[in-house]
Amino acid sequence: MSKPDNVAGAVDAAKKSGATALNVLASAMLFNSRQTILSRIAALRLPAIFQWPDAADDGALIACGPSIVQMFRDIMSRQLVKLLRGVKPADIPVSSRPNLR
């Protein structure tokens, strides 16, 4: 599945192939499509675990992992402060793990 338009069909196909639950992996596309996923799993009565806790707030059965919203908020605010202080974008290191101190 490579497009958000395919999300609902993928959930339906999983159920049709015998899935009794789903593990919704952590990806930006799936995070942004969580409302579609939540509506399909509710209609199909298919439990799912999400990799982003934000999905539990939206109605998922269970979710574990870091909050994508908080991660981006922390990373982006630090990057913005550096830019506003005059640091060149090329001099800002790329980090996949925010320093939460």
C-alpha positions in Angstrom: 0.0 0.0 0.0 1.6 3.2 -1.1 -1.2 5.7 -1.3 -3.7 7.0 1.3 -6.5 6.1 -1.1 -5.7 2.5 -0.6 -5.9 2.4 3.2 -9.6 1.5 3.5 -9.2 -1.3 0.8 -6.2 -2.6 2.6 -8.1 -2.9 5.9 -11.0 -4.6 4.1 -8.6 -7.0 2.4 -6.9 -7.9 5.7 -10.3 -8.8 7.2 -11.3 -10.7 4.1 -8.1 -12.7 4.2 -8.8 -13.8 7.8 -7.1 -11.2 10.0 -8.5 -11.1 13.5 -6.7 -8.0 14.5 -4.4 -5.3 13.0 -1.0 -3.8 13.9 -1.0 -0.4 12.4 2.6 0.5 11.9 4.2 3.9 12.5 4.3 5.9 9.3 3.2 9.4 8.4 0.7 8.1 5.8 -1.0 5.8 8.3 -1.0 8.4 11.0 -2.6 10.9 8.6 -5.1 8.1 7.5 -6.0 7.1 11.1 -9.6 8.3 10.9 -10.2 6.2 7.8 -8.6 3.2 9.5 -10.6 3.8 12.7 -13.9 3.9 10.8 -13.1 0.8 8.8 -12.0 -1.3 11.8 -15.1 -0.1 13.7 -17.3 -1.2 10.8 -15.5 -4.5 10.6 -15.3 -5.0 14.4 -11.6 -5.6 14.0 -9.4 -4.7 16.9 -6.1 -2.8 16.2 -3.0 -1.6 18.0 -1.5 1.6 16.7 2.1 2.7 17.0 1.1 6.3 17.8 -0.6 7.0 21.2 -2.5 9.8 19.5 -4.6 7.2 17.8 -5.9 6.0 21.2 -7.2 9.5 21.8 -9.1 9.2 18.6 -10.7 5.9 19.5 -8.2 3.1 18.8 -8.4 0.1 21.2 -4.7 0.5 22.2 -1.6 2.3 21.1 2.0 2.4 22.2 5.0 4.3 21.2 6.1 8.0 21.1 3.6 10.8 20.4 4.2 11.9 16.8 2.6 15.3 17.6 4.8 15.8 20.6 7.9 14.7 18.8 7.3 17.1 15.9 6.4 19.9 18.3 9.7 19.4 20.3 11.9 19.0 17.2 10.3 21.8 15.2 10.4 24.3 18.1 14.1 23.6 18.7 14.9 23.9 15.0 12.9 27.1 14.7 14.7 28.7 17.6 18.0 27.9 16.0 16.9 29.4 12.7 15.6 32.5 14.4 19.0 32.9 16.2 20.7 32.9 12.9 22.0 29.4 12.5 22.3 28.3 8.9 19.9 25.4 8.0 22.9 23.5 6.7 24.5 23.7 10.1 21.6 22.2 11.9 22.1 18.4 12.4 19.4 16.0 11.4 18.1 14.1 14.3 15.6 11.3 14.3 15.5 11.3 18.1 14.7 14.5 19.9 16.6 15.6 23.0 13.7 15.9 25.4 15.7 17.7 28.2 
